[in-house]
Amino acid sequence: MIPKKWPDSGIPTSTMFKVPPCADISELDATVAFLGIPFDQGTTNRPGTRFGPGAIRNSGVYNYYGYLGDMASHPTPAAGYFDIDTRRHRLKGLTMADCGDVNVVPSGVDVTYDRVQRCVSTILDRRAFPIVLGGDHGITYPVLQAFSGLEAVDIVHFDAHMDYVDDYQGVRLTHGSPIRRCAELPFVNQITSIGVRVARQEPFEDALKRGNHILTADRFRELGPAKAISQIPKSNAIYVTIDIDVLNPTEAPGTGTPVVGGLTYLELREAIRSIPARGRVVGLDLVEVSPPYDVSEQTSRLAGQIILDVLSSIWD
C-alpha cells in the first residue's frame, strides 16, 4: 500500500563513517549531521551522481572514525580517528549522526528541493552542523535556502565551473545554475569561487558585476592555497560547497564533467585547513561524485577523506 505522505528522508543502509543512524530527524541529537541527496535530475552531461551518497558512505569504511583498536571490535561513539602525523585521535568527542537520504521524487524537482530545504532546516533547528552528500550541484540552492534565518552567509565555492548560468534552455534549476540562484537569495553576501577552469563569457561577467571573487585554478596555484584563502573576506557565517571536479581528473575521475588542470588533493586540503581562520563555517556540501565513472572507488574514497579534513579543520 502506498503511504499517503512519504517522509522527507529515510534511514541509510550504511552510515557515514559508521556513525549512529538518526531514524527521526526531528529528534536529532548530535553536533554533526550527514544528509544524502541522491539526485541527478539537474545534470546537463553524464548522469550518475544519484549514486554519490551511497558511494561516499561506503568509502567511510576506510576511515576508521569511531573505532579504537581492532577494526573488528564494536564501534566506540565519538572515538575519533587516528592521525599518524599528530599521533593522536582527531575529532575525539565529536558526536555525529547520519540522517539518511532525502526521498527524491522522480521528475519532481520542486518537490524534492522543498524536501531538501525542510530536512536541512530541521538539522539547523536541532543545532547540528549539516554535511550534505550529493547528488548533482543543483542541490546547493535548496540547502542554502535553509539558512535564511541567518542575517548573512558568505559562500566559498570550489569548482571547475562557475555554475552561474541563468538558465539552460529556459530551465533555471540545473547543476549549471546553483551559484547564480544562491546569489539571488537576499541573505547571501560574498561569493568566492575557487579552482574555476572553464566558463561562458556572459555568466562570468555577470558574476564579476555582482562582486563575486573568482580565483581560477592557475591564479590559485600562483598564490598558493593559504594566500588564496586569505583573500576571502572575514565572515560570521561561511558555507562551503565542494564540487569534486575542482580536483584534477587524474585524482578524481568519478564525476560527470571532468576538466583537466585541476587542483591536487593536497592543495585542496591546505585550502580547507585555512578557511576557519576567515570565520565560522556553518555548513558543507560535497557534490558531483558519480560512481559509474569512478576508478576503484578512488573518487568516493577521496570525498570521504575531504569531509574528514573539513571536520578536522573546524573542530581540531
C-alpha positions in Angstrom: 0.0 0.0 0.0 1.4 3.4 -0.9 1.5 5.7 2.1 -0.5 9.0 1.9 2.7 11.0 2.6 6.2 9.9 2.0 8.7 11.0 4.7 11.3 13.6 3.7 14.2 11.3 4.4 14.9 7.7 5.1 17.4 5.6 7.1 20.5 4.7 5.1 21.6 1.0 4.8 25.1 2.1 5.9 26.1 5.2 7.6 28.9 7.7 7.0 32.0 6.6 9.0 29.7 4.1 10.7 28.3 6.8 13.0 24.8 6.1 14.5 21.8 6.5 12.3 19.1 9.0 13.1 15.7 7.4 12.5 13.8 10.6 13.2 15.5 13.8 12.0 13.2 15.9 14.3 14.9 14.1 17.3 18.4 14.6 16.1 20.9 14.8 18.9 24.5 15.3 17.6 26.9 18.0 16.8 27.3 16.9 13.1 24.6 15.5 10.9 25.0 13.8 7.5 22.3 14.0 4.9 22.3 12.4 1.5 20.6 13.8 -1.6 20.6 11.1 -4.3 19.5 13.5 -7.0 20.9 14.0 -10.6 17.9 15.3 -12.5 19.8 18.6 -12.9 22.7 17.2 -14.9 23.4 18.5 -18.4 26.0 16.0 -19.2 26.6 12.5 -17.8 24.2 11.4 -15.1 25.1 9.1 -12.2 25.5 11.4 -9.2 22.4 10.0 -7.6 24.6 7.1 -6.6 27.1 9.5 -4.9 25.7 9.5 -1.3 25.8 5.7 -1.1 29.3 5.5 -2.6 30.7 8.2 -0.3 29.1 6.4 2.7 30.7 3.1 1.7 34.0 4.8 1.4 33.7 5.6 5.1 34.8 2.0 5.9 38.3 3.1 5.0 38.2 6.0 7.5 38.1 4.4 11.0 36.2 7.1 12.8 34.5 5.6 15.8 36.9 2.7 16.3 39.6 2.2 18.9 41.9 -0.7 18.4 40.9 -3.6 16.2 38.5 -2.7 13.4 36.5 -5.8 14.2 35.7 -4.5 17.7 32.5 -2.8 18.4 32.4 0.9 17.5 33.0 3.4 20.2 31.0 6.6 19.5 33.0 9.7 19.0 36.3 7.9 19.5 37.8 9.9 16.6 40.3 8.6 14.1 44.0 8.0 14.5 46.2 10.5 12.7 49.7 9.2 12.2 51.2 12.7 11.8 49.9 14.1 15.1 49.9 10.6 16.7 46.6 11.1 18.3 42.9 10.5 17.8 41.5 13.5 16.0 37.8 14.6 16.4 37.6 12.7 19.6 34.4 13.5 21.4 32.6 15.0 18.3 29.2 13.4 18.1 27.8 12.6 14.6 24.7 11.1 13.2 23.5 10.0 9.8 20.0 11.2 8.9 19.8 9.1 5.7 18.8 10.3 2.3 16.2 12.8 1.2 13.4 10.9 -0.6 13.7 12.1 -4.2 10.6 12.5 -6.3 11.1 11.4 -9.9 10.6 14.4 -12.2 9.5 16.4 -9.2 12.4 18.9 -8.9 10.4 21.5 -6.9 9.0 18.9 -4.5 12.5 17.3 -4.0 14.1 20.7 -3.4 11.4 21.6 -0.9 12.1 18.4 1.0 15.9 19.2 0.9 15.2 22.6 2.4 12.9 21.2 5.1 15.4 18.5 6.1 18.3 20.9 6.3 16.2 23.4 8.2 15.4 20.7 10.8 19.1 19.9 11.2 19.8 23.5 11.8 16.9 23.8 14.2 18.4 20.9 16.2 21.6 23.0 16.3 23.7 20.5 14.3 26.2 21.2 11.6 24.9 19.8 8.3 27.1 17.9 5.9 25.2 17.2 2.7 26.3 14.5 0.3 25.3 15.0 -3.3 23.9 14.4 -5.8 24.5 17.0 -8.5 25.4 20.6 -7.7 21.9 21.9 -8.2 21.1 20.7 -4.6 23.3 23.5 -3.1 20.5 26.0 -3.8 17.7 24.4 -1.6 20.4 23.6 1.0 21.3 27.3 1.2 17.6 28.3 1.4 17.5 26.6 4.8 20.0 29.2 6.1 17.6 32.1 5.7 17.4 32.5 9.4 20.9 33.9 9.4 21.5 37.6 8.8 24.2 37.0 6.1 26.0 34.0 4.7 29.2 34.0 2.6 29.8 31.2 0.2 33.2 29.5 -0.6 32.7 27.6 -3.8 35.3 25.0 -5.0 34.6 24.0 -8.6 36.0 23.6 -12.1 32.9 25.6 -13.3 31.2 28.8 -12.4 27.8 27.2 -12.1 26.4 30.7 -12.8 24.3 30.2 -15.9 21.0 31.9 -15.6 19.0 29.2 -17.4 19.5 26.1 -19.6 17.0 26.1 -22.5 14.7 28.1 -20.2 15.2 25.9 -17.1 16.6 27.8 -14.1 17.2 24.8 -11.8 20.1 22.7 -13.1 23.6 21.8 -11.9 24.9 24.7 -14.0 23.0 27.4 -12.1 23.1 26.8 -8.3 25.6 29.6 -7.5 23.5 32.0 -9.6 20.4 31.0 -7.7 22.2 31.3 -4.4 23.4 34.8 -5.4 19.7 35.8 -5.7 19.0 34.9 -2.1 18.7 38.1 0.0 20.9 36.9 2.8 23.8 35.6 0.6 26.6 38.1 0.7 30.1 37.4 -0.7 30.7 34.5 -3.0 34.2 33.3 -3.7 34.7 30.7 -6.5 38.0 28.8 -6.4 39.5 26.4 -9.0 37.5 27.6 -12.0 38.9 26.5 -15.3 36.1 26.9 -17.8 33.3 29.5 -18.1 31.0 31.1 -20.6 31.6 34.8 -21.1 28.2 36.1 -20.0 27.9 34.2 -16.7 31.5 35.0 -15.9 30.9 38.7 -16.5 27.6 38.6 -14.5 29.4 37.1 -11.5 32.1 39.8 -11.6 29.5 42.5 -12.0 27.8 41.3 -8.8 31.1 41.4 -7.0 31.9 37.7 -6.8 35.5 36.9 -6.2 36.9 34.4 -8.8 40.2 32.6 -8.3 40.9 30.5 -11.3 43.0 27.3 -10.9 46.0 29.0 -12.3 45.7 32.0 -10.1 45.1 29.8 -7.0 48.2 27.9 -7.8 50.2 31.1 -8.4 49.2 32.4 -4.9 49.3 29.1 -3.1 46.4 27.7 -1.0 47.0 29.7 2.2 47.4 33.1 0.5 44.5 32.4 -1.8 42.2 31.7 1.1 43.4 34.8 2.9 41.7 36.8 0.2 38.3 35.6 1.4 36.6 38.4 3.4 36.2 37.8 7.1 32.8 36.4 7.8 30.5 35.4 10.7 29.0 32.6 8.6 30.7 30.7 5.8 29.0 28.0 3.8 31.4 25.7 1.9 30.3 23.9 -1.3 32.8 21.5 -2.9 32.2 20.1 -6.4 34.6 17.1 -6.7 35.5 18.2 -10.2 37.6 21.1 -8.7 40.2 18.4 -8.5 42.2 17.2 -11.4 40.6 14.2 -13.1 43.7 12.1 -12.5 42.8 12.2 -8.8 39.0 12.4 -9.1 37.9 10.7 -12.3 34.4 9.8 -11.0 32.5 12.8 -12.0 30.2 13.7 -14.9 32.0 16.9 -16.1 35.8 16.5 -15.6 38.1 19.3 -16.6 41.9 19.0 -16.9 44.2 21.2 -14.9 42.5 21.0 -11.6 43.7 21.3 -8.0 45.5 18.4 -6.3 44.1 16.9 -3.2 47.0 18.3 -1.1 46.3 21.8 -2.5 42.6 21.5 -1.6 43.4 20.1 1.9 45.6 23.1 2.6 42.9 25.5 1.4 40.3 23.7 3.6 42.5 24.0 6.6 42.8 27.8 6.1 39.1 28.5 5.8 38.2 28.6 9.6 40.7 31.4 10.0 38.3 33.6 7.9 35.3 33.0 10.0 32.7 30.5 11.4 31.9 27.6 9.0 28.2 26.9 9.2 27.7 24.0 6.7 29.2 22.0 3.9 28.1 20.1 0.8 30.2 17.8 -1.3 28.7 17.1 -4.7 29.1 15.6 -8.2 30.7 12.3 -7.2 29.5 9.9 -10.0 30.3 6.3 -9.2 29.6 5.0 -12.8 32.7 6.8 -13.9 34.9 6.2 -10.9 38.0 4.0 -10.9 38.5 1.6 -8.0 36.2 3.8 -5.8 39.0 6.3 -5.9 36.8 9.4 -6.1 34.3 8.3 -3.4 37.2 7.5 -1.0 38.7 10.8 -1.7 35.4 12.5 -1.0 35.2 10.8 2.4 38.7 12.0 3.2 37.9 15.6 2.2 34.9 15.5 4.6 37.2 14.4 7.4 39.6 17.2 6.5 36.8 19.8 6.8 35.7 18.4 10.1 39.2 18.4 11.4 39.8 22.0 10.3 36.7 23.2 12.3 36.8 21.1 15.4 40.5 20.2 15.9 
